[in-house]
Amino acid sequence: MKAIVLRELARRDVDEVIDHCLTVADAKVALGFVAALEQACTQLGRQPSSGSPRYAHALNLPGLRSWPLTRYPYLVFCVEHDDFIDLWRVLHQERDLPAWMMEA
């Protein structure tokens, strides 16, 4: 299994989702999000090519894959490298994903 390395934007995305869950719901929902994210990362670490290349074409980012979280409306975006998975973003599916992906 390849290691997952979160970029700073991905860390910020995760923190924002957890804060949102704690604000509008409760700790159980936030912990469920974290569990779903860990499950997605495990899947991608084992089989990186199992993610969808849909946004790779739209954004002209070769190798970009996305994976949906179970029970949460978020997508994990990553790129596979020889020895690790580069996790770029964790974004809500209803957002303007190409614009969010290109944020600095």
C-alpha positions in Angstrom: 0.0 0.0 0.0 1.3 3.4 -0.9 1.5 6.2 1.6 -1.0 9.1 1.4 0.5 12.6 1.5 -1.9 15.5 2.1 -1.2 18.8 0.5 -1.8 21.9 2.6 -5.0 22.7 0.7 -6.3 19.2 1.4 -5.6 19.6 5.1 -7.4 22.9 5.1 -10.4 21.3 3.2 -10.6 18.5 5.9 -10.4 21.0 8.7 -13.2 23.1 7.2 -15.5 20.0 6.7 -14.9 18.9 10.3 -15.6 22.4 11.6 -18.8 22.5 9.5 -19.9 19.1 10.8 -19.4 20.2 14.4 -21.3 23.5 13.8 -24.3 22.1 12.0 -24.4 18.6 13.4 -22.3 17.0 16.1 -19.1 15.1 16.8 -20.6 11.8 15.6 -21.1 13.3 12.1 -17.5 14.7 12.1 -16.1 11.4 13.2 -18.1 9.7 10.5 -16.6 12.0 7.9 -13.1 11.2 9.2 -13.8 7.5 9.0 -15.1 7.8 5.4 -12.0 9.8 4.5 -9.7 7.2 6.0 -11.6 4.5 4.2 -11.2 6.4 0.9 -7.5 6.9 1.5 -7.0 3.2 2.3 -8.7 2.3 -1.0 -6.7 4.7 -3.0 -3.5 3.6 -1.3 -4.2 0.0 -2.3 -5.6 0.7 -5.8 -4.8 4.3 -6.9 -6.1 3.6 -10.4 -9.6 2.8 -9.0 -10.4 6.5 -8.8 -12.2 8.2 -11.6 -10.1 10.2 -14.2 -13.1 12.4 -15.1 -11.7 15.7 -13.8 -8.2 14.9 -15.2 -9.6 15.5 -18.6 -11.7 18.6 -17.6 -8.7 20.2 -15.9 -6.0 19.0 -18.2 -4.2 17.4 -15.2 -2.9 14.0 -16.3 -3.0 11.4 -13.6 -5.6 13.2 -11.5 -8.1 10.8 -9.9 -11.2 11.4 -7.7 -12.9 9.1 -5.3 -16.2 9.7 -3.6 -16.6 9.4 0.2 -19.1 6.9 1.5 -22.2 8.6 3.0 -20.7 12.1 2.6 -21.0 14.4 -0.5 -17.3 14.9 -0.9 -14.7 13.8 -3.4 -11.0 13.1 -2.7 -8.7 14.3 -5.5 -5.2 12.7 -5.8 -2.3 11.9 -8.1 -0.4 8.7 -8.0 3.4 8.9 -7.9 5.9 6.0 -7.8 6.1 5.7 -4.0 3.1 7.7 -2.7 -0.3 9.2 -3.4 -0.4 13.0 -3.5 -3.8 14.0 -2.1 -4.6 17.4 -3.5 -8.1 18.3 -2.3 -11.3 17.1 -0.5 -14.2 19.0 -2.0 -18.0 19.0 -1.8 -19.5 17.5 -4.9 -21.9 20.4 -5.4 -19.2 23.1 -5.7 -17.6 24.4 -8.9 -14.9 21.7 -8.7 -12.7 22.9 -11.5 -12.5 26.4 -10.0 -11.8 25.0 -6.5 -9.1 22.6 -7.8 -7.2 25.5 -9.3 -7.2 27.6 -6.1 -3.7 28.4 -4.8 
